[in-house]
Amino acid sequence: MKVPAAVVAQEVPREAKPLPELQQHFVDLAFGMFIHYNIPTYMEDDWADPDASPAIFNPKKLNTDQWAAAAKSANMSYGCLTTKHHSGFAIWDTKTTPYNVMNSPLKKDVVREYVNSFRKAGLGVMLYYSILDTHHKLRQGHITPAHIQFVKDQLTELLTNYGKIEALIIDGWDAPWSRISYDTVPFEEIYRLIKTLQPECLVMDLNSAKYPGDFLFYSDIKSYEQNAGQHISKENNKLPAMSCLPLQANWFWKSSFPQTPVKDADKLVNDNLVPFNSAYCNFMLNVAPNRDGLIDENALVALKRMGELYKRPAHLPKVPVATAPIISSNLAKKCAVNGSWSNDMWLMDFAVDDDYGTNWLSHPSVKQPWLEFDLGSEKAFNTVVITENSPNVSAYSIEYFSGGKWYPLLNGSQRERIKVNRFDRVWGSKIRFNMNDFRKAPEIAEFGVYNERR
């Protein structure tokens, strides 16, 4: 039964808790169950055929109460379900597309079953949603305004009809493999829609393949997907974070799973869960239900063993208050750049190429290096973020060009690798970055200019 929007609205506080408090709460949750269950469950590939028939989605014994009981047995505190993966099949009662679970043999809203079971067990509820959608051709080179509205409509359903959602994990967005940028599908619009519908819902984009680990770009929580080679620094992390890993060999269930050993419960606890709890990091362990809609026995045994080994600490470390995340579009991305002499092939264009793995490198002989960014026309902006290859520049100044004249904007002395400069809004067509003090020839990975709504 669909929950009336008016009822859900009463569950969402009018005055949202501040972001640092929500981030601390997420870290305090410590341990949860990622649940990859969708149409790829019924294939041998995690990336399903985008034209796979809903007829194959046919669990005979779907039991989300069993999922919740398994999570409780491991001393987990929440779940997170894949509402839609990259092939576009929706496992809720959506009005946005016929490609959904109500047109499968099951004809039952799996998201509804999941949220009811986990709440009944006293567990928190999170959801996963993929922007990349190969069935509906929501992919690079094909995206239209109708696609953007489609995303907004689907998220509105998920955040209106299913009660309080603690966090929304978003995937397939501005990743090197999806190639859907935060401009093509506008991040800030989607982020603000989510916060309007549920002010206390954290937005967690799985974007660590691209963005640095020491600042929150386009996410309320820093995420690490271990299977993709993304690993948190347990010693140095200062951000609210999440690390995820599948218990089995793949994210989605495979026919070999019942006979294949799962990851060792003792190692998962001692090498992941316990040290992550001390590093401001929540551990999300994926468990893949099988084609009957049940968790296999070998996974249940491992989860129970983890619960015997692990008890969530009564008090976890207090997360350092992070600078507010960047959620706006970068006005300087791939703009025209001039500057002082570059070293070898590392020209100034690398400072705006939207790739944090490349750098503009100043020639060592230059004593006062500078970069000048041409925005093309007068634009409003109120934030500049300078990302170095490593901490180096310790004094700098920024100027802006408006109405045919240069004006001083700020003098900075931040020593961090990522220097976030927020100021009152100005208008300008060019920005000049002067590097005044540094230990070695400056290396600038990215220079970002933003017009934040504040």
Secondary structure as UniProt FT lines:
FT   HELIX           5..11
FT   HELIX           19..29
FT   STRAND          31..35
FT   HELIX           39..42
FT   TURN            50..51
FT   HELIX           54..56
FT   HELIX           64..73
FT   TURN            74..75
FT   STRAND          78..84
FT   TURN            86..87
FT   HELIX           101..103
FT   HELIX           110..120
FT   TURN            121..122
FT   STRAND          124..130
FT   TURN            134..137
FT   TURN            140..142
FT   HELIX           145..160
FT   STRAND          167..171
FT   TURN            176..178
FT   TURN            182..186
FT   HELIX           187..197
FT   TURN            199..200
FT   STRAND          202..205
FT   TURN            208..210
FT   TURN            213..214
FT   STRAND          222..225
FT   HELIX           226..228
FT   TURN            234..236
FT   STRAND          241..246
FT   TURN            255..256
FT   HELIX           257..259
FT   HELIX           265..267
FT   HELIX           268..273
FT   HELIX           274..277
FT   TURN            278..280
FT   STRAND          281..286
FT   TURN            291..292
FT   HELIX           297..309
FT   TURN            331..334
FT   STRAND          336..339
FT   TURN            344..345
FT   HELIX           348..352
FT   TURN            356..357
FT   STRAND          360..362
FT   TURN            364..365
FT   STRAND          370..388
FT   STRAND          395..402
FT   TURN            403..404
FT   STRAND          405..412
FT   STRAND          418..437
FT   STRAND          443..450
//
